[in-house]
């Protein structure tokens, strides 16, 4: 092979490797460690939900979540946090309305659904929020429950929706909250620490679903 051809081939290979590396870097997902009083949770953020991903990263960097409580806990449903007012709230204060002063546009991606461990953005109801904009800071981690195919069939009929084979497999084996699909933005998932949300979801709660004994996020950090 002539020297000129060898050089050209080397350049092509080098450029090809560079493009591949760039694609891998672009597709790499950000991981966040959530240290709670009941254990550590690691979540991975989806790149397709860009507004939510970038906002979450910013708040983590700003230490916004450090010291915040899980203020709403419902067994077999979800555990919710992200209200900044919970940092200094007394034990009788009703929580759930606090935030950073802005909302985010909905980024509902069909392939991301409410399986157990899903990281989703909380929001106000459809009545005053027809475009389903998300809270700027509040989020929930899905605990849910396992469903039978018969239950999923009934849910499809009631909601006039389609539950895919993949979703059925997950909802019948791992569980989740399928009735929330396509209504709230799912922007990440737990990759380590499902046992921790199981611990959180069974704590005793009082009126308003607030834990009697505080469950706190001590700090978050980007991995």
ABEGO torsion letter per residue (X at the ends): XBAAAAAAAAAAAAAAAAAAAAAAAAABBBBBBBBBAAEBBBBBBBAABAAAAAAAAAAAAAGAABGBBBABBBBGBBBBBGBAAAAABBAABBBGABBAGBBBBBBBBAABBBBBGBBBBBBBBAAABAAGBBBAABBBBBAEBBBBAAAAAAAAAAAGBBBBAAAAAAAAAAEEBAAABGABBBAEBBABGAAAAAAAAABBBBBGGBBABBBBBABBBBX
